[in-house]
Amino acid sequence: MTEQEKGYIHVYTGDGKGKTTAAFGLALRAAGAGKKVFIGQFVKGMHYSELDILPKIPNITLKQYGRGCFIYKDPSQEDIDAAQAGLFEMKNILRSGDYDLVIMDEANIALYYELFRFEELKQALKERAEHVEVVITGRKAPQELIEIADLVTEMKEIKHYFTKGVQARTGIEK
């Protein structure tokens, strides 16, 4: 397999806005090129606007592995079970090679909250089909993941209107 055909590991992390947005932009580009895309969202179980449009885009499949968004509180056993079931399913997806691009949205947060172990994620990445490109998003990417990734982008917040009390807006943040 040539370097052009090989799948690489991307990590989009940091405290700034845009990690999921960047991953979804790549998904749209890949689908436009005729590639098959699977997006698994860890932690997220709430409604986001992308859930309304993605089913209308050929070659993109999205599944949520969360019950809600608990980023500011401790996870429940149900949150842990949902994330572990998601990781199990995504391991099989990565191994199958049925998708060209696999996005593990908020997997870094799942790791941070110990919903699954880094070693489990690392094994899934190691066992993936060679052509599968993987994007892992979320704040607090562990150093071990940064070291095995081929591309790491850190989103840094310089200024955000959230600090002025502006809540997440439909079509922009949700």
C-alpha positions in Angstrom: 0.0 0.0 0.0 1.4 3.4 -0.9 1.5 6.4 1.4 -1.3 7.9 -0.6 -3.6 4.9 0.0 -2.7 4.4 3.7 -5.1 5.7 6.3 -3.7 8.1 8.9 -4.8 9.0 12.5 -5.9 12.6 13.1 -6.5 14.1 16.5 -8.4 17.4 16.8 -8.1 18.6 20.4 -7.8 21.8 22.5 -10.1 24.2 24.4 -11.2 26.1 21.3 -14.3 25.7 19.2 -14.2 23.8 16.0 -13.0 20.2 16.6 -16.2 18.5 15.6 -16.9 21.1 12.9 -13.5 20.3 11.3 -14.1 16.6 11.5 -17.6 17.1 9.8 -16.0 19.2 7.1 -13.6 16.4 6.4 -16.6 14.0 6.3 -18.3 16.1 3.8 -15.2 16.3 1.6 -14.7 12.6 1.8 -18.3 11.8 0.9 -18.0 14.3 -2.0 -15.1 12.2 -3.3 -17.3 9.0 -3.1 -15.7 7.7 0.1 -17.8 6.0 2.8 -17.8 7.7 6.2 -18.9 6.5 9.7 -19.2 9.0 12.5 -19.6 7.7 16.0 -20.3 10.4 18.6 -19.3 9.5 22.2 -20.9 11.2 25.1 -23.4 13.0 22.8 -27.0 11.8 22.9 -28.7 15.1 22.5 -30.1 16.6 19.3 -27.7 18.5 17.2 -28.6 20.0 13.8 -26.2 17.7 11.9 -28.6 14.8 12.8 -31.2 16.4 10.5 -29.0 16.7 7.4 -26.5 13.9 7.5 -29.1 11.2 6.6 -29.7 13.1 3.4 -26.0 12.9 2.4 -25.0 9.7 0.6 -22.1 7.7 2.1 -22.3 9.2 5.6 -23.5 7.2 8.6 -23.8 8.8 12.1 -24.5 7.0 15.4 -24.5 8.4 18.9 -23.1 6.5 21.8 -24.2 8.7 24.6 -27.3 9.4 26.7 -26.8 13.1 26.9 -24.0 15.5 27.6 -22.4 15.2 31.0 -19.2 17.1 30.4 -19.6 19.1 33.7 -20.5 16.2 36.0 -19.5 12.6 36.7 -20.7 9.9 34.3 -23.2 7.4 35.4 -22.9 3.6 34.8 -25.3 4.0 31.8 -22.9 6.6 30.3 -20.0 4.1 30.7 -22.0 1.3 29.3 -23.1 3.4 26.2 -19.5 4.4 25.5 -18.1 0.9 25.9 -20.8 -0.5 23.6 -19.9 2.3 21.1 -16.2 1.5 21.2 -16.9 -2.2 20.7 -19.0 -1.4 17.6 -16.4 1.0 16.3 -13.7 -1.6 16.7 -15.6 -3.8 14.4 -16.2 -1.0 11.9 -12.5 0.0 11.9 -11.5 -3.6 11.4 -14.0 -4.3 8.7 -12.6 -1.7 6.3 -16.2 -1.0 5.1 -15.6 2.7 5.7 -12.8 4.9 4.3 -13.1 7.6 7.0 -14.1 6.9 10.6 -14.7 9.8 13.0 -14.6 9.1 16.7 -16.2 12.4 17.9 -15.6 13.2 21.6 -13.5 10.0 22.1 -11.0 12.2 24.0 -13.6 13.2 26.5 -14.7 9.6 26.8 -11.1 8.8 27.7 -10.8 11.7 30.1 -13.9 10.6 32.0 -12.6 7.0 31.9 -15.6 5.7 30.0 -13.1 3.3 28.4 -9.3 2.8 28.6 -6.7 4.3 26.3 -5.3 0.7 25.7 -8.7 -0.3 24.3 -8.7 2.6 21.8 -5.1 2.0 20.9 -5.9 -1.7 20.1 -8.8 -0.7 17.9 -6.6 1.7 16.0 -3.9 -0.9 15.6 -6.3 -3.5 14.3 -8.0 -1.2 11.8 -8.0 -1.9 8.1 -4.9 -0.3 6.6 -6.7 2.2 4.3 -9.1 3.6 7.0 -8.5 7.2 8.0 -9.4 8.0 11.6 -10.3 11.3 13.2 -10.5 11.5 17.0 -11.9 14.7 18.5 -12.4 16.2 21.9 -10.7 18.3 24.5 -8.0 16.8 26.7 -6.4 14.3 24.2 -4.1 12.2 26.3 -0.4 12.5 25.5 -0.2 8.7 24.5 -2.8 9.4 21.8 -0.9 12.5 20.5 2.3 10.3 20.3 0.7 7.7 18.1 -1.3 10.1 15.9 0.0 11.1 12.5 -1.7 14.6 12.5 -2.6 16.6 15.6 -4.4 19.9 15.5 -5.0 21.9 18.7 -7.9 24.4 18.7 -6.9 27.3 21.0 -9.6 29.6 22.3 -8.5 33.2 21.9 -11.9 34.8 22.4 -15.5 33.3 22.6 -18.9 35.0 23.0 -19.8 32.2 25.5 -17.9 34.2 28.1 -20.4 37.0 27.6 -23.3 34.7 28.3 -24.2 33.7 24.8 -25.6 30.1 24.9 -25.1 27.5 22.2 -27.1 28.5 19.1 -28.9 26.1 16.7 -27.0 25.7 13.5 -23.8 27.2 14.9 -22.9 25.3 18.1 -25.7 22.7 18.1 
